[in-house]
């Protein structure tokens, strides 16, 4: 009796297991049906991304906390992140938001940086990182907005240990094993021969290489030719000329291009080094769809601290949609301090009285308003986009109601400063410029 009873219950359990397995299989099949399958194909000498067998050219931006609704409105079809959790929203929340807006995502994976103390000779640390990343991938791999995993960011920047690429390769292999539907890449700073060869040797599992260049992107076609590079590439950061690439004052302050010069560079660089290289370049992510302090509050961000758009967004709207936005940003034509420009190494006396003049036009003849500000020069020496403290703005220096011309008193203390001007058109667009100056007794 016990034998038959046990056999009966065993049969019930077996039927239940088959039922559960069947449900799980249906669930897996349903999940697979929603996944966006990404692959790279070579056709007629050109590389392209295909999503579910449909060609896809990535037209996007790097986004940390930026406005995704505006990104979609301006014509982008994708964005990249630098980590699965940006501190404000989880990776799933980011992907859900992207899906709602019809955007695809290159999801960043945070990988330890040698310059910040991560030791790739420490096997326990490497294994701990691997396990953490494996969980992140498992959590997000089936989301329909996901198309690419970006393993780390500029792991070659101020780094010498080649074992980092072994770790990248292990991470990529793990991803491909548990997530066969999506591509992997690793974004590097620049594109030098030794780094490219090292990655090809030690991290061959990544599907394609991503490069990040600013002023130097203008010579990307020459770099590709000199390296005889014939594999797919993505430009995952590009935009304004970097603070390490511009002329400096005699006291070492980098001279920032104004918003209109930046916009002109955005268009020129996109046309020459991204669009014209479409046989290899499978897409790009412009930097930065948002705002951050990096030497100044305006250097790389395409938005201003108050959320207004700069002229560089007009340009990206144009290259993404093939037409200019209905209302365009003010255009800055000239900016002087006591009739001198930033490159003139301007020195002022403490508490002295001075004036500055800005020349600006607006394509739509909008009424313009002006905001002037003087800040301490940033003392940061951070690199690679590491966090910086916003310098202090000094109050009470301007007199009257500054507009195209501003009168002000120089700060009382000797040191390095910057004069900023912001010109708003009433339609959430702002032109901006700054001039570094030295207060010296």
Residue pairs with C-beta under 8 A, 6 or more apart in sequence:
31 142
32 142
32 181
34 142
34 144
35 142
35 143
35 144
35 146
35 181
36 51
36 52
36 104
36 144
36 145
36 146
36 147
36 181
36 182
37 51
37 52
37 53
37 181
37 182
38 49
38 50
38 51
38 56
38 147
38 148
38 181
38 182
38 183
39 49
39 50
39 183
40 47
40 48
40 49
40 50
40 183
40 207
40 208
40 232
40 282
41 47
41 48
41 50
45 279
46 278
46 279
46 280
47 208
47 231
47 232
47 279
47 280
47 282
48 55
48 56
48 57
48 282
49 55
49 56
49 57
49 58
49 147
49 183
49 282
49 283
50 56
51 104
51 147
56 77
56 104
56 147
56 283
57 278
57 282
57 283
58 77
58 78
58 104
58 106
58 234
58 282
58 283
58 284
58 285
59 75
59 76
59 77
59 78
59 283
59 284
59 319
59 320
60 71
60 76
60 77
60 78
60 79
60 80
60 103
60 104
60 106
60 283
60 284
60 285
60 286
61 71
61 76
61 79
61 80
61 285
61 286
61 287
61 288
61 289
61 302
61 316
62 79
62 80
62 81
62 82
62 236
62 237
62 285
62 286
62 287
62 288
62 289
63 71
63 79
63 80
63 81
63 288
63 289
63 290
64 81
64 82
64 86
64 288
64 290
64 292
65 86
65 88
65 290
66 288
66 289
66 290
66 303
67 289
67 290
67 303
67 307
68 79
68 97
68 98
68 101
68 103
69 101
70 309
71 79
71 101
71 103
71 289
72 101
72 102
72 103
74 313
74 316
74 317
74 320
74 321
74 325
75 316
75 317
75 320
75 321
76 103
76 316
76 320
77 102
77 103
77 104
77 320
78 103
78 104
78 105
78 106
78 147
78 283
78 285
79 98
79 103
79 105
79 106
79 285
79 289
80 105
80 106
80 107
80 108
80 148
80 150
80 236
80 285
81 91
81 94
81 105
81 106
81 107
81 108
81 150
82 108
82 110
82 150
82 153
83 108
83 109
83 110
84 90
84 91
84 107
84 108
84 109
84 110
84 136
84 139
84 140
85 91
86 94
89 97
91 107
91 136
91 139
91 140
92 139
92 140
92 143
94 105
94 107
95 105
95 107
95 140
95 143
95 145
95 146
96 143
96 145
98 104
98 105
98 145
99 143
99 144
99 145
103 145
104 145
104 146
104 147
105 145
105 146
105 147
105 148
106 147
106 148
106 149
106 150
106 185
106 236
106 285
107 140
107 146
107 148
107 149
107 150
108 150
108 153
109 133
109 136
109 137
109 149
109 150
109 151
109 152
109 171
110 152
111 129
111 133
111 151
111 152
111 153
111 155
111 164
111 167
111 168
111 171
112 118
112 120
112 125
112 129
113 152
113 154
113 155
113 157
113 159
113 384
114 120
114 155
114 158
114 159
114 160
114 161
114 164
115 157
115 158
115 159
115 383
115 384
116 386
118 125
118 129
119 125
119 161
120 126
120 161
120 163
120 164
120 166
120 167
121 161
121 163
126 163
126 167
129 167
130 167
130 170
130 171
130 174
133 171
133 174
134 174
134 178
137 149
137 174
137 175
137 178
137 179
138 178
140 146
141 175
141 178
141 179
141 181
141 182
146 182
147 182
147 183
148 182
148 183
148 184
148 185
149 172
149 175
149 179
149 182
149 183
149 184
149 185
150 185
150 186
150 187
150 210
150 236
151 168
151 171
151 172
151 175
151 184
151 185
151 186
151 206
152 164
152 168
152 186
152 187
153 187
154 187
154 188
154 189
154 212
154 384
155 164
155 165
155 168
155 186
155 188
156 188
156 189
156 190
156 195
157 189
157 383
157 384
158 383
158 384
162 198
162 202
165 198
165 199
165 201
165 202
165 203
166 202
166 203
168 186
168 199
168 202
168 203
168 206
169 202
169 203
169 204
169 205
169 206
171 184
172 184
172 186
172 203
172 205
172 206
172 207
173 205
175 182
175 184
176 184
176 205
183 207
183 208
184 205
184 206
184 207
185 206
185 207
185 208
185 209
185 210
185 234
185 236
186 199
186 203
186 206
186 209
186 210
187 210
187 211
187 212
187 236
187 237
188 195
188 199
188 209
188 210
188 211
188 212
189 212
189 384
190 211
190 212
190 213
190 216
191 211
191 213
191 220
191 223
191 224
191 227
191 229
193 227
196 209
196 227
196 229
199 206
199 209
207 232
208 231
208 232
208 233
208 234
208 282
209 231
209 232
209 233
209 234
210 233
210 234
210 235
210 236
211 220
211 233
211 234
211 235
211 236
212 235
212 236
212 237
212 238
212 287
213 220
213 235
213 237
213 238
214 237
214 238
214 239
214 240
214 241
214 242
214 245
215 241
215 242
215 245
215 246
216 245
217 235
217 238
217 269
217 273
217 274
218 268
218 269
218 272
218 273
219 273
220 235
220 273
220 277
221 272
221 273
221 276
221 277
223 229
224 233
224 277
224 280
229 280
230 280
231 280
232 280
232 281
232 282
233 277
233 280
233 281
233 282
234 281
234 282
234 283
234 284
234 285
235 273
235 274
235 281
235 283
235 284
235 285
236 284
236 285
237 285
237 287
238 269
238 273
238 274
238 284
238 285
238 286
238 287
239 262
239 266
239 286
239 287
239 288
239 300
239 302
239 312
240 257
240 262
240 265
240 266
240 299
240 300
240 312
241 257
241 262
241 265
243 254
243 256
243 294
243 295
243 299
244 254
244 383
246 254
246 255
246 256
246 257
247 254
247 255
247 343
248 254
248 255
249 255
249 342
249 343
249 345
249 436
249 438
250 345
251 345
251 416
251 438
253 377
253 416
253 418
253 436
254 295
254 436
255 342
255 343
255 436
256 295
256 296
256 298
256 299
256 342
256 433
256 434
257 265
258 332
258 335
258 431
258 432
258 433
258 434
259 298
259 310
259 311
259 312
259 329
259 332
259 430
259 431
259 432
259 433
260 311
260 331
260 332
260 333
260 431
262 310
262 311
262 312
263 310
263 311
263 312
263 314
263 315
263 329
266 286
266 312
266 315
266 316
267 315
267 318
267 319
270 284
270 315
270 319
271 319
274 281
274 284
275 319
286 302
286 312
286 316
287 300
288 300
288 301
288 302
289 302
289 303
290 301
290 302
290 303
291 297
291 301
291 302
291 303
291 304
291 305
292 300
292 301
292 385
293 378
293 388
293 389
293 390
294 300
294 382
294 385
294 388
295 378
295 380
295 388
296 375
296 378
296 418
296 420
296 434
297 304
297 305
297 390
298 304
298 310
298 420
298 432
298 434
301 310
302 309
302 310
302 312
302 313
302 316
303 309
303 310
303 313
304 310
304 422
304 430
304 432
306 430
307 428
308 424
308 428
308 429
308 430
309 329
309 428
309 429
309 430
310 329
310 429
310 430
310 431
310 432
311 328
311 329
311 330
311 331
311 429
311 431
313 325
313 329
314 324
314 325
314 328
314 329
314 429
317 323
317 324
317 325
318 324
318 325
327 364
327 366
327 425
327 427
327 429
328 362
328 363
328 364
328 429
329 363
329 425
329 429
329 430
329 431
330 360
330 361
330 362
330 366
330 368
330 423
330 424
330 425
330 429
330 430
330 431
331 360
331 361
331 362
331 363
331 431
332 358
332 359
332 360
332 423
332 431
332 432
332 433
333 359
333 360
333 361
334 357
334 358
334 359
335 341
335 356
335 357
335 358
335 359
335 421
335 433
335 435
336 356
336 357
336 435
337 346
337 354
337 355
337 356
337 419
337 435
337 437
338 346
338 354
338 355
338 356
339 357
340 346
341 435
342 434
342 435
342 436
345 438
346 435
346 436
346 437
346 438
347 437
347 438
347 439
347 440
348 354
348 410
348 437
348 438
348 439
348 440
349 410
349 439
349 440
349 441
350 410
350 411
350 412
350 413
350 414
350 439
350 441
351 409
351 410
351 411
351 412
352 409
352 410
353 407
353 408
353 409
353 410
354 407
354 408
354 409
354 410
355 405
355 406
355 407
355 408
356 372
356 405
356 406
356 408
356 419
356 421
356 435
357 404
357 405
357 406
358 370
358 404
358 405
358 421
358 423
358 433
359 404
360 368
360 404
360 423
360 431
362 368
362 425
364 425
364 427
366 425
366 426
366 427
367 425
367 426
368 423
368 424
368 425
368 426
369 403
369 423
369 424
369 426
370 402
370 403
370 404
370 406
370 421
370 422
370 423
370 424
371 421
371 422
371 423
371 424
372 398
372 402
372 406
372 408
372 419
372 420
372 421
372 422
373 393
373 419
373 420
373 421
373 422
374 393
374 394
374 397
374 408
374 411
374 417
374 418
374 419
374 420
375 391
375 392
375 393
375 394
375 417
375 418
375 420
376 391
376 392
376 394
376 415
376 416
376 417
376 418
377 391
377 415
377 416
377 417
377 418
377 436
378 388
378 389
378 391
379 391
380 388
380 389
382 388
391 418
394 411
394 417
397 408
397 409
397 410
397 411
398 406
398 407
398 408
399 407
399 408
399 409
400 407
402 408
406 421
408 419
410 437
410 439
411 417
411 439
413 439
414 439
414 440
414 441
415 438
415 439
416 436
416 437
416 438
416 439
417 436
417 437
417 438
417 439
418 434
418 435
418 436
418 437
419 434
419 435
419 437
420 432
420 433
420 434
421 432
421 433
421 434
422 430
422 431
422 432
423 430
423 431
423 432
424 430
